[in-house]
Amino acid sequence: MSVKDTNTSDLLDWTMTAALTADELAEALPPLLTTHTHPQHARNFSRWMWLTLGGVMLFAILGLIAYTWGNQRRVVSAVRETFLAEEAAALNGDTRALTALTAPGYSDWLKARLALAEQGMAAPAPALMFRPVTDAGEIISITTFAPDIMQVNLRRAFIGPEGETTAFLTTQFYQYQNGWKRTPTPPDFSGEVRQVTGPRVTITYFERDAELINELGPYFDELINSACAECNFNLSLQFLEERPAFDPITPLRLPAPHIIGTPANDASLETFKQALGQQVLLYVVQQFISSADGQRPNRIR
């Protein structure tokens, strides 16, 4: 019995002696197993993470810009090729090629364009007394008007009434329909229809042409006063058409400048005003004769 008790006591003493205390265990742990992180290490990791994320975002943005720029260049190049092919077809009287380069669904508009092409004209003249030149229009810029519509701003030359060369600015539009095709001027570009009334003329026009109409109105008033001070009527002029024509009816219909062309410089503006003035005076004579014959002239006052 005494031996058994002695062995048990020794075993217990050995077990308790061999057990490590908490401090001894902490000292015995390898440094790599510690869970403590130095504040400087945390800041370095956070900075590295944000720099990496920023770099990825910058790379993505630059890639998108490069793709957009490259795609825009391809579109501009394709529209330019369509424009040049269209000009060549019109000047050469190739109505089949011109039809293929025109967006479908605008039969009346296409018919008018084909009639010009048969005369070797790429675009209508800004007024009846102007003659087109045989050169293609000069592209100034090509911009995006809508996701599927491109806007071509160009300059065209015309021969004035006295044989002088004039320059006009105009805009053409191209829509993507299995390739870029010429399309009429969008209504959103022309703007609302407005009307202004002066002493001698009442002008109906598109919002896009407001600046030019504000100059033409007083010019027509003064012109009519000088030519026919005793005339007791107010003329109605409409600048809403897509091509010039002289139709002796009421009101006098004239082309919309922003569609057919606005003067590119002061000299062209003066020639344009004089050409329109002569057309208006012919209309005044007609109205005066109608009044003398007892017919009702346009808007008797």
C-alpha positions as CSV (number, residue, x, y, z in Angstrom):
1,M,0.0,0.0,0.0
2,S,2.7,2.4,0.8
3,V,4.4,1.9,-2.5
4,K,1.3,2.6,-4.5
5,D,0.7,5.9,-2.7
6,T,4.3,7.0,-3.2
7,N,4.1,6.4,-7.0
8,T,0.9,8.3,-7.4
9,S,2.3,11.3,-5.6
10,D,5.3,11.3,-7.8
11,L,3.2,11.2,-10.9
12,L,1.1,14.2,-9.8
13,D,4.2,16.1,-8.9
14,W,5.8,15.5,-12.3
15,T,2.7,16.5,-14.2
16,M,2.2,19.8,-12.4
17,T,5.9,20.6,-12.7
18,A,6.0,19.9,-16.5
19,A,3.0,22.2,-17.3
20,L,4.0,25.7,-18.7
21,T,2.6,28.8,-17.2
22,A,0.8,31.4,-19.4
23,D,3.9,33.7,-19.4
24,E,6.2,30.8,-20.4
25,L,3.9,29.8,-23.2
26,A,3.8,33.3,-24.6
27,E,7.6,33.5,-24.5
28,A,7.8,30.1,-26.2
29,L,5.6,31.1,-29.2
30,P,7.5,31.9,-32.5
31,P,7.4,35.5,-33.6
32,L,5.6,34.6,-36.9
33,L,2.6,33.3,-34.9
34,T,1.8,36.6,-33.2
35,T,-1.5,38.3,-34.2
36,H,-0.3,41.8,-33.5
37,T,-0.1,44.2,-36.6
38,H,2.0,47.3,-36.5
39,P,0.0,50.5,-37.4
40,Q,2.6,51.5,-40.1
41,H,2.1,48.1,-41.8
42,A,-1.7,48.7,-42.0
43,R,-1.3,52.1,-43.5
44,N,1.2,50.8,-46.2
45,F,-1.3,48.1,-47.1
46,S,-4.2,50.5,-47.4
47,R,-2.2,52.9,-49.6
48,W,-1.1,50.0,-51.8
49,M,-4.7,48.8,-52.2
50,W,-6.0,52.3,-53.2
51,L,-3.1,52.9,-55.6
52,T,-3.8,49.6,-57.3
53,L,-7.6,50.3,-57.5
54,G,-6.9,53.8,-58.9
55,G,-4.5,52.4,-61.5
56,V,-7.1,49.9,-62.7
57,M,-9.8,52.6,-62.9
58,L,-7.5,55.0,-64.8
59,F,-6.5,52.2,-67.2
60,A,-10.2,51.5,-67.9
61,I,-11.0,55.1,-68.4
62,L,-8.1,55.6,-70.8
63,G,-9.1,52.5,-72.7
64,L,-12.7,53.8,-73.1
65,I,-11.5,57.2,-74.3
66,A,-9.2,55.6,-76.8
67,Y,-11.9,53.3,-78.1
68,T,-14.4,56.2,-78.4
69,W,-11.8,58.4,-80.1
70,G,-10.9,55.7,-82.6
71,N,-14.6,54.9,-83.3
72,Q,-15.4,58.6,-83.9
73,R,-12.5,58.8,-86.3
74,R,-13.8,55.8,-88.2
75,V,-17.3,57.3,-88.3
76,V,-16.1,60.7,-89.5
77,S,-14.0,59.0,-92.2
78,A,-17.0,57.0,-93.4
79,V,-19.3,60.0,-93.5
80,R,-16.7,62.0,-95.4
81,E,-16.4,59.3,-98.0
82,T,-20.2,59.3,-98.4
83,F,-20.3,63.0,-98.8
84,L,-17.6,63.0,-101.5
85,A,-19.3,60.2,-103.3
86,E,-22.6,62.0,-103.2
87,E,-21.0,65.2,-104.5
88,A,-19.4,63.4,-107.4
89,A,-22.6,61.6,-108.3
90,A,-24.6,64.8,-108.3
91,L,-22.0,66.8,-110.3
92,N,-21.8,63.9,-112.9
93,G,-25.6,63.5,-113.1
94,D,-25.4,59.9,-111.8
95,T,-29.0,59.7,-110.3
96,R,-28.7,56.0,-109.6
97,A,-25.6,56.4,-107.4
98,L,-27.2,59.5,-105.7
99,T,-30.4,57.4,-104.9
100,A,-28.2,54.7,-103.3
101,L,-26.5,57.3,-101.1
102,T,-29.9,58.8,-99.9
103,A,-31.9,57.4,-97.0
104,P,-35.1,55.8,-98.0
105,G,-38.5,57.2,-97.1
106,Y,-38.2,60.7,-98.5
107,S,-39.5,60.4,-102.0
108,D,-40.4,64.1,-102.6
109,W,-37.1,65.3,-101.2
110,L,-35.2,62.7,-103.3
111,K,-37.1,63.7,-106.4
112,A,-35.9,67.4,-106.0
113,R,-32.3,66.2,-105.4
114,L,-32.4,64.1,-108.5
115,A,-33.8,67.0,-110.6
116,L,-30.7,69.1,-109.5
117,A,-28.4,66.3,-110.3
118,E,-29.7,66.1,-113.8
119,Q,-28.6,69.7,-114.2
120,G,-25.2,68.8,-112.7
121,M,-25.9,70.6,-109.4
122,A,-24.9,69.1,-106.0
123,A,-27.1,71.6,-104.1
124,P,-29.6,74.3,-104.9
125,A,-28.5,77.9,-105.1
126,P,-29.4,80.2,-102.2
127,A,-31.6,82.5,-104.4
128,L,-32.9,82.5,-108.0
129,M,-30.2,84.9,-109.3
130,F,-27.3,82.7,-108.1
131,R,-25.6,80.0,-110.2
132,P,-23.7,77.1,-108.7
133,V,-20.0,76.3,-109.4
134,T,-18.9,72.9,-110.6
135,D,-16.7,72.3,-107.6
136,A,-17.7,70.1,-104.7
137,G,-18.5,71.7,-101.3
138,E,-15.7,72.2,-98.8
139,I,-16.1,70.3,-95.5
140,I,-15.5,72.5,-92.4
141,S,-16.3,70.0,-89.7
142,I,-18.2,66.7,-89.1
143,T,-19.9,66.4,-85.7
144,T,-22.4,64.1,-84.0
145,F,-26.0,65.4,-84.0
146,A,-27.6,62.2,-82.6
147,P,-26.5,58.7,-81.9
148,D,-27.2,57.6,-85.5
149,I,-27.0,61.0,-87.3
150,M,-23.9,62.9,-88.2
151,Q,-23.8,66.6,-89.1
152,V,-21.6,67.9,-91.9
153,N,-20.9,71.7,-91.9
154,L,-19.6,72.9,-95.2
155,R,-18.9,75.9,-97.4
156,R,-20.2,76.2,-100.9
157,A,-19.4,78.7,-103.6
158,F,-21.9,80.3,-106.0
159,I,-21.8,82.9,-108.7
160,G,-23.8,86.0,-107.9
161,P,-26.0,88.1,-110.2
162,E,-23.1,90.3,-111.3
163,G,-20.8,87.3,-111.9
164,E,-19.1,87.7,-108.5
165,T,-18.1,84.6,-106.5
166,T,-19.9,84.3,-103.2
167,A,-19.6,81.8,-100.3
168,F,-22.4,80.3,-98.2
169,L,-22.4,78.0,-95.2
170,T,-24.8,75.1,-95.0
171,T,-25.3,71.9,-93.1
172,Q,-26.1,68.4,-94.3
173,F,-27.1,65.4,-92.3
174,Y,-26.3,61.7,-92.7
175,Q,-28.0,58.8,-91.0
176,Y,-26.7,55.2,-90.6
177,Q,-28.9,52.8,-92.5
178,N,-26.7,49.9,-93.7
179,G,-24.1,52.6,-94.3
180,W,-24.2,56.4,-94.0
181,K,-26.9,57.9,-96.1
182,R,-28.0,61.5,-96.7
183,T,-31.1,62.5,-94.9
184,P,-33.2,65.7,-94.7
185,T,-32.5,68.3,-92.1
186,P,-34.0,67.1,-88.8
187,P,-36.8,69.3,-87.3
188,D,-34.9,69.5,-84.0
189,F,-32.1,71.3,-85.9
190,S,-34.4,73.8,-87.6
191,G,-36.3,74.7,-84.4
192,E,-39.8,76.2,-84.0
193,V,-41.5,78.3,-86.7
194,R,-41.6,81.9,-85.7
195,Q,-43.1,85.1,-87.2
196,V,-42.1,88.7,-87.1
197,T,-44.1,91.7,-88.5
198,G,-42.6,95.0,-89.7
199,P,-44.1,98.1,-91.4
200,R,-44.0,96.5,-94.8
201,V,-43.3,92.7,-94.4
202,T,-44.4,89.9,-92.2
203,I,-41.8,87.1,-92.2
204,T,-42.4,83.5,-91.2
205,Y,-39.1,81.6,-90.5
206,F,-37.4,78.8,-88.6
207,E,-35.8,79.6,-85.2
208,R,-32.4,78.6,-86.6
209,D,-32.5,81.6,-89.0
210,A,-33.5,84.2,-86.4
211,E,-30.2,86.2,-86.6
212,L,-30.3,86.5,-90.4
213,I,-34.1,87.3,-90.5
214,N,-33.6,90.1,-88.0
215,E,-31.3,91.7,-90.5
216,L,-33.4,91.0,-93.6
217,G,-36.7,92.4,-92.2
218,P,-35.6,96.0,-91.8
219,Y,-33.9,95.8,-95.2
220,F,-37.1,94.7,-96.9
221,D,-39.1,97.4,-95.1
222,E,-36.8,100.1,-96.3
223,L,-36.6,98.7,-99.8
224,I,-40.4,98.6,-100.2
225,N,-40.8,102.1,-98.8
226,S,-38.3,103.5,-101.3
227,A,-39.8,101.7,-104.2
228,C,-43.5,102.1,-103.4
229,A,-44.2,104.6,-100.7
230,E,-47.9,104.7,-101.7
231,C,-48.3,100.9,-101.5
232,N,-50.9,100.2,-98.8
233,F,-50.2,96.6,-98.1
234,N,-48.0,94.4,-96.0
235,L,-46.2,91.5,-97.8
236,S,-46.1,88.0,-96.3
237,L,-42.8,86.2,-96.8
238,Q,-42.1,82.6,-95.8
239,F,-38.5,81.4,-95.4
240,L,-39.5,77.8,-95.0
241,E,-38.7,76.1,-98.3
242,E,-35.8,73.7,-99.2
243,R,-35.0,75.3,-102.6
244,P,-35.6,78.6,-104.3
245,A,-38.5,79.2,-106.7
246,F,-40.5,82.1,-107.9
247,D,-44.2,81.2,-107.6
248,P,-46.4,84.3,-108.1
249,I,-48.8,83.4,-105.3
250,T,-49.5,84.7,-101.8
251,P,-47.4,84.4,-99.7
252,L,-44.0,84.6,-101.3
253,R,-42.2,81.4,-100.5
254,L,-38.4,81.5,-100.1
255,P,-35.8,78.9,-99.0
256,A,-34.9,78.5,-95.4
257,P,-31.3,80.0,-95.1
258,H,-30.0,77.4,-92.7
259,I,-31.1,74.6,-95.1
260,I,-30.0,76.1,-98.4
261,G,-27.1,78.3,-97.1
262,T,-26.3,81.4,-95.1
263,P,-23.8,84.0,-96.3
264,A,-20.3,83.2,-95.1
265,N,-19.0,86.8,-95.1
266,D,-20.2,90.5,-95.4
267,A,-19.7,90.6,-99.2
268,S,-21.8,87.5,-99.7
269,L,-24.4,88.9,-97.4
270,E,-24.8,92.1,-99.4
271,T,-25.1,90.2,-102.6
272,F,-27.6,87.8,-101.0
273,K,-29.7,90.7,-99.8
274,Q,-29.7,92.4,-103.2
275,A,-30.8,89.2,-104.9
276,L,-33.6,88.6,-102.5
277,G,-34.6,92.3,-102.7
278,Q,-35.0,92.1,-106.5
279,Q,-37.3,89.1,-106.0
280,V,-39.3,90.9,-103.4
281,L,-39.7,94.0,-105.6
282,L,-41.0,91.8,-108.4
283,Y,-43.6,90.6,-105.9
284,V,-44.4,94.1,-104.9
285,V,-45.1,95.1,-108.5
286,Q,-47.4,92.1,-108.8
287,Q,-49.3,93.1,-105.7
288,F,-49.5,96.7,-106.8
289,I,-50.9,95.7,-110.2
290,S,-53.4,93.4,-108.5
291,S,-54.5,96.3,-106.3
292,A,-54.9,98.6,-109.2
293,D,-57.0,96.1,-111.1
294,G,-59.3,95.9,-108.1
295,Q,-58.1,92.5,-106.9
296,R,-57.3,91.9,-103.3
297,P,-53.6,92.2,-102.7
298,N,-51.7,90.4,-100.0
299,R,-52.8,91.6,-96.6
300,I,-54.2,95.1,-97.4
301,R,-53.7,97.4,-94.4
